[in-house]
Amino acid sequence: MLAASTVAFVCYGYDKWRARAGGWRVSEAMLQMLALAGGWPGAWLGQRAFRHKTGKPGFRRIFLLAALLNLLVLWGLASVAQALR
């Protein structure tokens, strides 16, 4: 999760830099996949730090769903671990 968050944060910064400079960008699909892969904390921090993708409601909805799905999976795993004790 830490590695995915770090990669997501860096990708948000890179994409913001490329958005300003013009040129190759990180796709929204890739940014969402990083969040879904457990990098949502870094993605959230990247959105805040770089003020990037915060004004796109459709993107934000998908991001929030990815974060909620991650939290539900973590909760489920914790519940199973607790039950196995």
PDB file of N, CA, C and O in Angstrom, chain B, residues numbered from 101:
ATOM      1  N   MET B 101       0.827  -1.190   0.000  1.00  0.00           N
ATOM      2  CA  MET B 101       0.000   0.000   0.000  1.00  0.00           C
ATOM      3  C   MET B 101       0.874   1.258   0.000  1.00  0.00           C
ATOM      4  O   MET B 101       0.558   2.238  -0.673  1.00  0.00           O
ATOM      5  N   LEU B 102       1.966   1.223   0.753  1.00  0.00           N
ATOM      6  CA  LEU B 102       2.858   2.384   0.798  1.00  0.00           C
ATOM      7  C   LEU B 102       3.503   2.629  -0.558  1.00  0.00           C
ATOM      8  O   LEU B 102       3.614   3.772  -1.000  1.00  0.00           O
ATOM      9  N   ALA B 103       3.927   1.557  -1.217  1.00  0.00           N
ATOM     10  CA  ALA B 103       4.560   1.703  -2.538  1.00  0.00           C
ATOM     11  C   ALA B 103       3.556   2.255  -3.551  1.00  0.00           C
ATOM     12  O   ALA B 103       3.883   3.163  -4.316  1.00  0.00           O
ATOM     13  N   ALA B 104       2.344   1.717  -3.560  1.00  0.00           N
ATOM     14  CA  ALA B 104       1.319   2.188  -4.496  1.00  0.00           C
ATOM     15  C   ALA B 104       0.958   3.646  -4.210  1.00  0.00           C
ATOM     16  O   ALA B 104       0.732   4.420  -5.141  1.00  0.00           O
ATOM     17  N   SER B 105       0.902   4.021  -2.951  1.00  0.00           N
ATOM     18  CA  SER B 105       0.597   5.404  -2.583  1.00  0.00           C
ATOM     19  C   SER B 105       1.708   6.351  -3.037  1.00  0.00           C
ATOM     20  O   SER B 105       1.442   7.451  -3.522  1.00  0.00           O
ATOM     21  N   THR B 106       2.945   5.911  -2.874  1.00  0.00           N
ATOM     22  CA  THR B 106       4.070   6.736  -3.300  1.00  0.00           C
ATOM     23  C   THR B 106       4.061   6.926  -4.812  1.00  0.00           C
ATOM     24  O   THR B 106       4.262   8.035  -5.308  1.00  0.00           O
ATOM     25  N   VAL B 107       3.828   5.839  -5.537  1.00  0.00           N
ATOM     26  CA  VAL B 107       3.768   5.921  -7.004  1.00  0.00           C
ATOM     27  C   VAL B 107       2.609   6.820  -7.432  1.00  0.00           C
ATOM     28  O   VAL B 107       2.765   7.641  -8.337  1.00  0.00           O
ATOM     29  N   ALA B 108       1.464   6.674  -6.798  1.00  0.00           N
ATOM     30  CA  ALA B 108       0.303   7.497  -7.144  1.00  0.00           C
ATOM     31  C   ALA B 108       0.585   8.977  -6.899  1.00  0.00           C
ATOM     32  O   ALA B 108       0.259   9.821  -7.732  1.00  0.00           O
ATOM     33  N   PHE B 109       1.188   9.287  -5.763  1.00  0.00           N
ATOM     34  CA  PHE B 109       1.507  10.677  -5.446  1.00  0.00           C
ATOM     35  C   PHE B 109       2.445  11.272  -6.500  1.00  0.00           C
ATOM     36  O   PHE B 109       2.226  12.384  -6.982  1.00  0.00           O
ATOM     37  N   VAL B 110       3.482  10.526  -6.848  1.00  0.00           N
ATOM     38  CA  VAL B 110       4.442  10.993  -7.853  1.00  0.00           C
ATOM     39  C   VAL B 110       3.754  11.156  -9.208  1.00  0.00           C
ATOM     40  O   VAL B 110       4.020  12.124  -9.920  1.00  0.00           O
ATOM     41  N   CYS B 111       2.881  10.231  -9.567  1.00  0.00           N
ATOM     42  CA  CYS B 111       2.178  10.324 -10.852  1.00  0.00           C
ATOM     43  C   CYS B 111       1.274  11.550 -10.915  1.00  0.00           C
ATOM     44  O   CYS B 111       1.178  12.192 -11.961  1.00  0.00           O
ATOM     45  N   TYR B 112       0.620  11.880  -9.823  1.00  0.00           N
ATOM     46  CA  TYR B 112      -0.208  13.091  -9.804  1.00  0.00           C
ATOM     47  C   TYR B 112       0.653  14.334  -9.997  1.00  0.00           C
ATOM     48  O   TYR B 112       0.280  15.243 -10.740  1.00  0.00           O
ATOM     49  N   GLY B 113       1.795  14.375  -9.335  1.00  0.00           N
ATOM     50  CA  GLY B 113       2.704  15.508  -9.504  1.00  0.00           C
ATOM     51  C   GLY B 113       3.234  15.600 -10.916  1.00  0.00           C
ATOM     52  O   GLY B 113       3.287  16.684 -11.498  1.00  0.00           O
ATOM     53  N   TYR B 114       3.626  14.464 -11.471  1.00  0.00           N
ATOM     54  CA  TYR B 114       4.137  14.432 -12.836  1.00  0.00           C
ATOM     55  C   TYR B 114       3.062  14.859 -13.823  1.00  0.00           C
ATOM     56  O   TYR B 114       3.332  15.641 -14.734  1.00  0.00           O
ATOM     57  N   ASP B 115       1.836  14.348 -13.650  1.00  0.00           N
ATOM     58  CA  ASP B 115       0.754  14.687 -14.564  1.00  0.00           C
ATOM     59  C   ASP B 115       0.421  16.173 -14.494  1.00  0.00           C
ATOM     60  O   ASP B 115       0.152  16.793 -15.523  1.00  0.00           O
ATOM     61  N   LYS B 116       0.436  16.742 -13.313  1.00  0.00           N
ATOM     62  CA  LYS B 116       0.173  18.175 -13.173  1.00  0.00           C
ATOM     63  C   LYS B 116       1.266  18.981 -13.876  1.00  0.00           C
ATOM     64  O   LYS B 116       0.981  19.962 -14.563  1.00  0.00           O
ATOM     65  N   TRP B 117       2.520  18.555 -13.695  1.00  0.00           N
ATOM     66  CA  TRP B 117       3.638  19.238 -14.345  1.00  0.00           C
ATOM     67  C   TRP B 117       3.488  19.170 -15.861  1.00  0.00           C
ATOM     68  O   TRP B 117       3.693  20.166 -16.554  1.00  0.00           O
ATOM     69  N   ARG B 118       3.124  17.970 -16.384  1.00  0.00           N
ATOM     70  CA  ARG B 118       2.959  17.816 -17.828  1.00  0.00           C
ATOM     71  C   ARG B 118       1.733  18.568 -18.333  1.00  0.00           C
ATOM     72  O   ARG B 118       1.720  19.031 -19.474  1.00  0.00           O
ATOM     73  N   ALA B 119       0.709  18.695 -17.501  1.00  0.00           N
ATOM     74  CA  ALA B 119      -0.475  19.456 -17.903  1.00  0.00           C
ATOM     75  C   ALA B 119      -0.110  20.916 -18.124  1.00  0.00           C
ATOM     76  O   ALA B 119      -0.619  21.560 -19.041  1.00  0.00           O
ATOM     77  N   ARG B 120       0.762  21.428 -17.290  1.00  0.00           N
ATOM     78  CA  ARG B 120       1.200  22.817 -17.435  1.00  0.00           C
ATOM     79  C   ARG B 120       2.163  22.994 -18.596  1.00  0.00           C
ATOM     80  O   ARG B 120       2.083  23.982 -19.325  1.00  0.00           O
ATOM     81  N   ALA B 121       3.075  22.039 -18.774  1.00  0.00           N
ATOM     82  CA  ALA B 121       4.128  22.153 -19.784  1.00  0.00           C
ATOM     83  C   ALA B 121       3.665  21.684 -21.158  1.00  0.00           C
ATOM     84  O   ALA B 121       4.258  22.057 -22.170  1.00  0.00           O
ATOM     85  N   GLY B 122       2.625  20.879 -21.206  1.00  0.00           N
ATOM     86  CA  GLY B 122       2.193  20.290 -22.471  1.00  0.00           C
ATOM     87  C   GLY B 122       2.991  19.033 -22.740  1.00  0.00           C
ATOM     88  O   GLY B 122       4.134  18.909 -22.298  1.00  0.00           O
ATOM     89  N   GLY B 123       2.401  18.114 -23.455  1.00  0.00           N
ATOM     90  CA  GLY B 123       3.109  16.890 -23.765  1.00  0.00           C
ATOM     91  C   GLY B 123       2.420  15.672 -23.192  1.00  0.00           C
ATOM     92  O   GLY B 123       1.250  15.722 -22.812  1.00  0.00           O
ATOM     93  N   TRP B 124       3.166  14.567 -23.133  1.00  0.00           N
ATOM     94  CA  TRP B 124       2.617  13.294 -22.688  1.00  0.00           C
ATOM     95  C   TRP B 124       2.113  13.392 -21.265  1.00  0.00           C
ATOM     96  O   TRP B 124       2.781  13.946 -20.392  1.00  0.00           O
ATOM     97  N   ARG B 125       0.921  12.846 -21.037  1.00  0.00           N
ATOM     98  CA  ARG B 125       0.285  12.878 -19.720  1.00  0.00           C
ATOM     99  C   ARG B 125       0.025  11.479 -19.209  1.00  0.00           C
ATOM    100  O   ARG B 125       0.006  10.519 -19.979  1.00  0.00           O
ATOM    101  N   VAL B 126      -0.172  11.370 -17.925  1.00  0.00           N
ATOM    102  CA  VAL B 126      -0.611  10.121 -17.311  1.00  0.00           C
ATOM    103  C   VAL B 126      -2.118  10.039 -17.531  1.00  0.00           C
ATOM    104  O   VAL B 126      -2.841  10.990 -17.233  1.00  0.00           O
ATOM    105  N   SER B 127      -2.589   8.921 -18.045  1.00  0.00           N
ATOM    106  CA  SER B 127      -4.016   8.800 -18.329  1.00  0.00           C
ATOM    107  C   SER B 127      -4.826   8.773 -17.036  1.00  0.00           C
ATOM    108  O   SER B 127      -4.340   8.350 -15.987  1.00  0.00           O
ATOM    109  N   GLU B 128      -6.070   9.232 -17.134  1.00  0.00           N
ATOM    110  CA  GLU B 128      -6.955   9.175 -15.977  1.00  0.00           C
ATOM    111  C   GLU B 128      -7.181   7.731 -15.557  1.00  0.00           C
ATOM    112  O   GLU B 128      -7.295   7.436 -14.367  1.00  0.00           O
ATOM    113  N   ALA B 129      -7.246   6.830 -16.533  1.00  0.00           N
ATOM    114  CA  ALA B 129      -7.433   5.412 -16.214  1.00  0.00           C
ATOM    115  C   ALA B 129      -6.271   4.895 -15.360  1.00  0.00           C
ATOM    116  O   ALA B 129      -6.484   4.135 -14.415  1.00  0.00           O
ATOM    117  N   MET B 130      -5.053   5.303 -15.689  1.00  0.00           N
ATOM    118  CA  MET B 130      -3.888   4.868 -14.911  1.00  0.00           C
ATOM    119  C   MET B 130      -3.948   5.436 -13.496  1.00  0.00           C
ATOM    120  O   MET B 130      -3.658   4.727 -12.533  1.00  0.00           O
ATOM    121  N   LEU B 131      -4.317   6.693 -13.364  1.00  0.00           N
ATOM    122  CA  LEU B 131      -4.436   7.299 -12.039  1.00  0.00           C
ATOM    123  C   LEU B 131      -5.486   6.568 -11.211  1.00  0.00           C
ATOM    124  O   LEU B 131      -5.295   6.344 -10.015  1.00  0.00           O
ATOM    125  N   GLN B 132      -6.595   6.195 -11.848  1.00  0.00           N
ATOM    126  CA  GLN B 132      -7.651   5.470 -11.125  1.00  0.00           C
ATOM    127  C   GLN B 132      -7.197   4.053 -10.762  1.00  0.00           C
ATOM    128  O   GLN B 132      -7.525   3.551  -9.687  1.00  0.00           O
ATOM    129  N   MET B 133      -6.444   3.411 -11.657  1.00  0.00           N
ATOM    130  CA  MET B 133      -5.954   2.068 -11.365  1.00  0.00           C
ATOM    131  C   MET B 133      -4.974   2.076 -10.187  1.00  0.00           C
ATOM    132  O   MET B 133      -4.964   1.154  -9.372  1.00  0.00           O
ATOM    133  N   LEU B 134      -4.160   3.116 -10.108  1.00  0.00           N
ATOM    134  CA  LEU B 134      -3.246   3.237  -8.972  1.00  0.00           C
ATOM    135  C   LEU B 134      -4.023   3.362  -7.664  1.00  0.00           C
ATOM    136  O   LEU B 134      -3.655   2.765  -6.652  1.00  0.00           O
ATOM    137  N   ALA B 135      -5.101   4.142  -7.697  1.00  0.00           N
ATOM    138  CA  ALA B 135      -5.940   4.281  -6.502  1.00  0.00           C
ATOM    139  C   ALA B 135      -6.579   2.942  -6.146  1.00  0.00           C
ATOM    140  O   ALA B 135      -6.620   2.558  -4.977  1.00  0.00           O
ATOM    141  N   LEU B 136      -7.074   2.239  -7.154  1.00  0.00           N
ATOM    142  CA  LEU B 136      -7.729   0.958  -6.925  1.00  0.00           C
ATOM    143  C   LEU B 136      -6.745  -0.099  -6.418  1.00  0.00           C
ATOM    144  O   LEU B 136      -7.125  -1.006  -5.677  1.00  0.00           O
ATOM    145  N   ALA B 137      -5.483   0.026  -6.822  1.00  0.00           N
ATOM    146  CA  ALA B 137      -4.457  -0.937  -6.418  1.00  0.00           C
ATOM    147  C   ALA B 137      -3.941  -0.677  -5.006  1.00  0.00           C
ATOM    148  O   ALA B 137      -2.962  -1.290  -4.581  1.00  0.00           O
ATOM    149  N   GLY B 138      -4.581   0.213  -4.290  1.00  0.00           N
ATOM    150  CA  GLY B 138      -4.192   0.484  -2.911  1.00  0.00           C
ATOM    151  C   GLY B 138      -3.460   1.800  -2.729  1.00  0.00           C
ATOM    152  O   GLY B 138      -3.054   2.140  -1.618  1.00  0.00           O
ATOM    153  N   GLY B 139      -3.291   2.539  -3.810  1.00  0.00           N
ATOM    154  CA  GLY B 139      -2.584   3.810  -3.724  1.00  0.00           C
ATOM    155  C   GLY B 139      -3.477   5.013  -3.488  1.00  0.00           C
ATOM    156  O   GLY B 139      -3.060   6.152  -3.699  1.00  0.00           O
ATOM    157  N   TRP B 140      -4.704   4.764  -3.050  1.00  0.00           N
ATOM    158  CA  TRP B 140      -5.633   5.881  -2.878  1.00  0.00           C
ATOM    159  C   TRP B 140      -5.168   6.913  -1.838  1.00  0.00           C
ATOM    160  O   TRP B 140      -5.449   8.097  -2.023  1.00  0.00           O
ATOM    161  N   PRO B 141      -4.471   6.528  -0.754  1.00  0.00           N
ATOM    162  CA  PRO B 141      -4.017   7.593   0.154  1.00  0.00           C
ATOM    163  C   PRO B 141      -3.026   8.552  -0.528  1.00  0.00           C
ATOM    164  O   PRO B 141      -3.123   9.768  -0.362  1.00  0.00           O
ATOM    165  N   GLY B 142      -2.084   8.004  -1.288  1.00  0.00           N
ATOM    166  CA  GLY B 142      -1.135   8.850  -2.006  1.00  0.00           C
ATOM    167  C   GLY B 142      -1.808   9.654  -3.100  1.00  0.00           C
ATOM    168  O   GLY B 142      -1.443  10.801  -3.355  1.00  0.00           O
ATOM    169  N   ALA B 143      -2.800   9.043  -3.749  1.00  0.00           N
ATOM    170  CA  ALA B 143      -3.553   9.756  -4.786  1.00  0.00           C
ATOM    171  C   ALA B 143      -4.316  10.923  -4.166  1.00  0.00           C
ATOM    172  O   ALA B 143      -4.346  12.023  -4.719  1.00  0.00           O
ATOM    173  N   TRP B 144      -4.923  10.675  -3.031  1.00  0.00           N
ATOM    174  CA  TRP B 144      -5.670  11.744  -2.352  1.00  0.00           C
ATOM    175  C   TRP B 144      -4.733  12.888  -1.965  1.00  0.00           C
ATOM    176  O   TRP B 144      -5.050  14.061  -2.165  1.00  0.00           O
ATOM    177  N   LEU B 145      -3.570  12.525  -1.407  1.00  0.00           N
ATOM    178  CA  LEU B 145      -2.589  13.555  -1.042  1.00  0.00           C
ATOM    179  C   LEU B 145      -2.086  14.297  -2.275  1.00  0.00           C
ATOM    180  O   LEU B 145      -1.891  15.511  -2.234  1.00  0.00           O
ATOM    181  N   GLY B 146      -1.875  13.570  -3.370  1.00  0.00           N
ATOM    182  CA  GLY B 146      -1.439  14.199  -4.611  1.00  0.00           C
ATOM    183  C   GLY B 146      -2.480  15.161  -5.156  1.00  0.00           C
ATOM    184  O   GLY B 146      -2.141  16.235  -5.653  1.00  0.00           O
ATOM    185  N   GLN B 147      -3.740  14.779  -5.062  1.00  0.00           N
ATOM    186  CA  GLN B 147      -4.809  15.678  -5.512  1.00  0.00           C
ATOM    187  C   GLN B 147      -4.786  16.975  -4.713  1.00  0.00           C
ATOM    188  O   GLN B 147      -4.956  18.061  -5.267  1.00  0.00           O
ATOM    189  N   ARG B 148      -4.578  16.851  -3.430  1.00  0.00           N
ATOM    190  CA  ARG B 148      -4.559  18.039  -2.567  1.00  0.00           C
ATOM    191  C   ARG B 148      -3.287  18.862  -2.756  1.00  0.00           C
ATOM    192  O   ARG B 148      -3.349  20.083  -2.899  1.00  0.00           O
ATOM    193  N   ALA B 149      -2.145  18.199  -2.754  1.00  0.00           N
ATOM    194  CA  ALA B 149      -0.864  18.904  -2.831  1.00  0.00           C
ATOM    195  C   ALA B 149      -0.696  19.640  -4.158  1.00  0.00           C
ATOM    196  O   ALA B 149      -0.179  20.756  -4.192  1.00  0.00           O
ATOM    197  N   PHE B 150      -1.137  19.005  -5.259  1.00  0.00           N
ATOM    198  CA  PHE B 150      -0.919  19.589  -6.578  1.00  0.00           C
ATOM    199  C   PHE B 150      -2.173  20.254  -7.139  1.00  0.00           C
ATOM    200  O   PHE B 150      -2.152  20.793  -8.245  1.00  0.00           O
ATOM    201  N   ARG B 151      -3.266  20.216  -6.375  1.00  0.00           N
ATOM    202  CA  ARG B 151      -4.549  20.746  -6.835  1.00  0.00           C
ATOM    203  C   ARG B 151      -4.865  20.213  -8.232  1.00  0.00           C
ATOM    204  O   ARG B 151      -5.107  20.960  -9.179  1.00  0.00           O
ATOM    205  N   HIS B 152      -4.852  18.903  -8.306  1.00  0.00           N
ATOM    206  CA  HIS B 152      -4.991  18.237  -9.595  1.00  0.00           C
ATOM    207  C   HIS B 152      -6.163  17.266  -9.573  1.00  0.00           C
ATOM    208  O   HIS B 152      -6.297  16.459  -8.654  1.00  0.00           O
ATOM    209  N   LYS B 153      -6.993  17.350 -10.575  1.00  0.00           N
ATOM    210  CA  LYS B 153      -8.167  16.491 -10.760  1.00  0.00           C
ATOM    211  C   LYS B 153      -9.240  16.724  -9.698  1.00  0.00           C
ATOM    212  O   LYS B 153     -10.133  15.893  -9.536  1.00  0.00           O
ATOM    213  N   THR B 154      -9.167  17.815  -8.990  1.00  0.00           N
ATOM    214  CA  THR B 154     -10.151  18.079  -7.934  1.00  0.00           C
ATOM    215  C   THR B 154     -11.433  18.698  -8.478  1.00  0.00           C
ATOM    216  O   THR B 154     -12.461  18.678  -7.800  1.00  0.00           O
ATOM    217  N   GLY B 155     -11.390  19.244  -9.679  1.00  0.00           N
ATOM    218  CA  GLY B 155     -12.566  19.901 -10.240  1.00  0.00           C
ATOM    219  C   GLY B 155     -13.324  19.048 -11.239  1.00  0.00           C
ATOM    220  O   GLY B 155     -14.195  19.555 -11.946  1.00  0.00           O
ATOM    221  N   LYS B 156     -13.010  17.763 -11.312  1.00  0.00           N
ATOM    222  CA  LYS B 156     -13.668  16.870 -12.267  1.00  0.00           C
ATOM    223  C   LYS B 156     -14.574  15.909 -11.500  1.00  0.00           C
ATOM    224  O   LYS B 156     -14.101  14.907 -10.965  1.00  0.00           O
ATOM    225  N   PRO B 157     -15.881  16.210 -11.443  1.00  0.00           N
ATOM    226  CA  PRO B 157     -16.797  15.384 -10.634  1.00  0.00           C
ATOM    227  C   PRO B 157     -16.795  13.904 -11.018  1.00  0.00           C
ATOM    228  O   PRO B 157     -16.841  13.046 -10.136  1.00  0.00           O
ATOM    229  N   GLY B 158     -16.744  13.588 -12.306  1.00  0.00           N
ATOM    230  CA  GLY B 158     -16.750  12.186 -12.723  1.00  0.00           C
ATOM    231  C   GLY B 158     -15.515  11.449 -12.243  1.00  0.00           C
ATOM    232  O   GLY B 158     -15.601  10.311 -11.782  1.00  0.00           O
ATOM    233  N   PHE B 159     -14.380  12.091 -12.350  1.00  0.00           N
ATOM    234  CA  PHE B 159     -13.131  11.505 -11.878  1.00  0.00           C
ATOM    235  C   PHE B 159     -13.174  11.312 -10.365  1.00  0.00           C
ATOM    236  O   PHE B 159     -12.755  10.273  -9.855  1.00  0.00           O
ATOM    237  N   ARG B 160     -13.678  12.306  -9.655  1.00  0.00           N
ATOM    238  CA  ARG B 160     -13.755  12.237  -8.188  1.00  0.00           C
ATOM    239  C   ARG B 160     -14.666  11.096  -7.741  1.00  0.00           C
ATOM    240  O   ARG B 160     -14.357  10.401  -6.773  1.00  0.00           O
ATOM    241  N   ARG B 161     -15.793  10.898  -8.443  1.00  0.00           N
ATOM    242  CA  ARG B 161     -16.711   9.815  -8.078  1.00  0.00           C
ATOM    243  C   ARG B 161     -16.025   8.457  -8.211  1.00  0.00           C
ATOM    244  O   ARG B 161     -16.124   7.619  -7.315  1.00  0.00           O
ATOM    245  N   ILE B 162     -15.340   8.245  -9.312  1.00  0.00           N
ATOM    246  CA  ILE B 162     -14.654   6.968  -9.517  1.00  0.00           C
ATOM    247  C   ILE B 162     -13.555   6.792  -8.468  1.00  0.00           C
ATOM    248  O   ILE B 162     -13.377   5.701  -7.925  1.00  0.00           O
ATOM    249  N   PHE B 163     -12.827   7.860  -8.189  1.00  0.00           N
ATOM    250  CA  PHE B 163     -11.778   7.799  -7.167  1.00  0.00           C
ATOM    251  C   PHE B 163     -12.364   7.413  -5.808  1.00  0.00           C
ATOM    252  O   PHE B 163     -11.823   6.549  -5.119  1.00  0.00           O
ATOM    253  N   LEU B 164     -13.456   8.047  -5.431  1.00  0.00           N
ATOM    254  CA  LEU B 164     -14.078   7.744  -4.136  1.00  0.00           C
ATOM    255  C   LEU B 164     -14.567   6.301  -4.077  1.00  0.00           C
ATOM    256  O   LEU B 164     -14.466   5.651  -3.036  1.00  0.00           O
ATOM    257  N   LEU B 165     -15.094   5.799  -5.188  1.00  0.00           N
ATOM    258  CA  LEU B 165     -15.507   4.393  -5.226  1.00  0.00           C
ATOM    259  C   LEU B 165     -14.303   3.464  -5.051  1.00  0.00           C
ATOM    260  O   LEU B 165     -14.396   2.457  -4.350  1.00  0.00           O
ATOM    261  N   ALA B 166     -13.183   3.797  -5.681  1.00  0.00           N
ATOM    262  CA  ALA B 166     -11.970   2.988  -5.532  1.00  0.00           C
ATOM    263  C   ALA B 166     -11.498   2.993  -4.081  1.00  0.00           C
ATOM    264  O   ALA B 166     -11.123   1.950  -3.545  1.00  0.00           O
ATOM    265  N   ALA B 167     -11.514   4.159  -3.448  1.00  0.00           N
ATOM    266  CA  ALA B 167     -11.086   4.257  -2.047  1.00  0.00           C
ATOM    267  C   ALA B 167     -12.033   3.468  -1.142  1.00  0.00           C
ATOM    268  O   ALA B 167     -11.580   2.746  -0.253  1.00  0.00           O
ATOM    269  N   LEU B 168     -13.333   3.599  -1.362  1.00  0.00           N
ATOM    270  CA  LEU B 168     -14.303   2.854  -0.555  1.00  0.00           C
ATOM    271  C   LEU B 168     -14.155   1.352  -0.745  1.00  0.00           C
ATOM    272  O   LEU B 168     -14.255   0.590   0.216  1.00  0.00           O
ATOM    273  N   LEU B 169     -13.920   0.925  -1.978  1.00  0.00           N
ATOM    274  CA  LEU B 169     -13.720  -0.496  -2.234  1.00  0.00           C
ATOM    275  C   LEU B 169     -12.494  -1.006  -1.488  1.00  0.00           C
ATOM    276  O   LEU B 169     -12.527  -2.090  -0.907  1.00  0.00           O
ATOM    277  N   ASN B 170     -11.411  -0.231  -1.502  1.00  0.00           N
ATOM    278  CA  ASN B 170     -10.208  -0.604  -0.759  1.00  0.00           C
ATOM    279  C   ASN B 170     -10.499  -0.721   0.731  1.00  0.00           C
ATOM    280  O   ASN B 170     -10.064  -1.677   1.374  1.00  0.00           O
ATOM    281  N   LEU B 171     -11.221   0.231   1.279  1.00  0.00           N
ATOM    282  CA  LEU B 171     -11.545   0.203   2.701  1.00  0.00           C
ATOM    283  C   LEU B 171     -12.430  -0.993   3.048  1.00  0.00           C
ATOM    284  O   LEU B 171     -12.260  -1.612   4.099  1.00  0.00           O
ATOM    285  N   LEU B 172     -13.371  -1.314   2.164  1.00  0.00           N
ATOM    286  CA  LEU B 172     -14.230  -2.477   2.402  1.00  0.00           C
ATOM    287  C   LEU B 172     -13.423  -3.776   2.370  1.00  0.00           C
ATOM    288  O   LEU B 172     -13.653  -4.675   3.179  1.00  0.00           O
ATOM    289  N   VAL B 173     -12.485  -3.868   1.442  1.00  0.00           N
ATOM    290  CA  VAL B 173     -11.640  -5.072   1.371  1.00  0.00           C
ATOM    291  C   VAL B 173     -10.784  -5.179   2.630  1.00  0.00           C
ATOM    292  O   VAL B 173     -10.661  -6.262   3.203  1.00  0.00           O
ATOM    293  N   LEU B 174     -10.197  -4.073   3.063  1.00  0.00           N
ATOM    294  CA  LEU B 174      -9.397  -4.091   4.288  1.00  0.00           C
ATOM    295  C   LEU B 174     -10.240  -4.482   5.500  1.00  0.00           C
ATOM    296  O   LEU B 174      -9.797  -5.258   6.347  1.00  0.00           O
ATOM    297  N   TRP B 175     -11.446  -3.944   5.576  1.00  0.00           N
ATOM    298  CA  TRP B 175     -12.352  -4.288   6.671  1.00  0.00           C
ATOM    299  C   TRP B 175     -12.702  -5.775   6.631  1.00  0.00           C
ATOM    300  O   TRP B 175     -12.724  -6.445   7.663  1.00  0.00           O
ATOM    301  N   GLY B 176     -12.975  -6.281   5.422  1.00  0.00           N
ATOM    302  CA  GLY B 176     -13.291  -7.701   5.279  1.00  0.00           C
ATOM    303  C   GLY B 176     -12.134  -8.591   5.689  1.00  0.00           C
ATOM    304  O   GLY B 176     -12.329  -9.598   6.370  1.00  0.00           O
ATOM    305  N   LEU B 177     -10.927  -8.223   5.277  1.00  0.00           N
ATOM    306  CA  LEU B 177      -9.752  -9.006   5.656  1.00  0.00           C
ATOM    307  C   LEU B 177      -9.525  -8.970   7.166  1.00  0.00           C
ATOM    308  O   LEU B 177      -9.173  -9.979   7.776  1.00  0.00           O
ATOM    309  N   ALA B 178      -9.729  -7.802   7.755  1.00  0.00           N
ATOM    310  CA  ALA B 178      -9.577  -7.691   9.212  1.00  0.00           C
ATOM    311  C   ALA B 178     -10.630  -8.538   9.928  1.00  0.00           C
ATOM    312  O   ALA B 178     -10.336  -9.161  10.948  1.00  0.00           O
ATOM    313  N   SER B 179     -11.844  -8.564   9.403  1.00  0.00           N
ATOM    314  CA  SER B 179     -12.907  -9.374  10.002  1.00  0.00           C
ATOM    315  C   SER B 179     -12.586 -10.857   9.927  1.00  0.00           C
ATOM    316  O   SER B 179     -12.803 -11.593  10.889  1.00  0.00           O
ATOM    317  N   VAL B 180     -12.070 -11.297   8.784  1.00  0.00           N
ATOM    318  CA  VAL B 180     -11.707 -12.706   8.622  1.00  0.00           C
ATOM    319  C   VAL B 180     -10.564 -13.058   9.564  1.00  0.00           C
ATOM    320  O   VAL B 180     -10.587 -14.105  10.211  1.00  0.00           O
ATOM    321  N   ALA B 181      -9.558 -12.178   9.642  1.00  0.00           N
ATOM    322  CA  ALA B 181      -8.426 -12.426  10.539  1.00  0.00           C
ATOM    323  C   ALA B 181      -8.889 -12.518  11.984  1.00  0.00           C
ATOM    324  O   ALA B 181      -8.405 -13.357  12.743  1.00  0.00           O
ATOM    325  N   GLN B 182      -9.818 -11.664  12.361  1.00  0.00           N
ATOM    326  CA  GLN B 182     -10.348 -11.678  13.729  1.00  0.00           C
ATOM    327  C   GLN B 182     -11.109 -12.964  13.995  1.00  0.00           C
ATOM    328  O   GLN B 182     -10.999 -13.549  15.073  1.00  0.00           O
ATOM    329  N   ALA B 183     -11.886 -13.405  13.002  1.00  0.00           N
ATOM    330  CA  ALA B 183     -12.666 -14.622  13.172  1.00  0.00           C
ATOM    331  C   ALA B 183     -11.778 -15.864  13.277  1.00  0.00           C
ATOM    332  O   ALA B 183     -12.152 -16.841  13.926  1.00  0.00           O
ATOM    333  N   LEU B 184     -10.625 -15.828  12.652  1.00  0.00           N
ATOM    334  CA  LEU B 184      -9.731 -16.981  12.679  1.00  0.00           C
ATOM    335  C   LEU B 184      -8.916 -17.084  13.960  1.00  0.00           C
ATOM    336  O   LEU B 184      -8.237 -18.090  14.167  1.00  0.00           O
ATOM    337  N   ARG B 185      -8.960 -16.106  14.800  1.00  0.00           N
ATOM    338  CA  ARG B 185      -8.196 -16.126  16.053  1.00  0.00           C
ATOM    339  C   ARG B 185      -8.797 -17.026  17.068  1.00  0.00           C
ATOM    340  O   ARG B 185      -8.269 -17.150  18.173  1.00  0.00           O
TER     341      ARG B 185
END
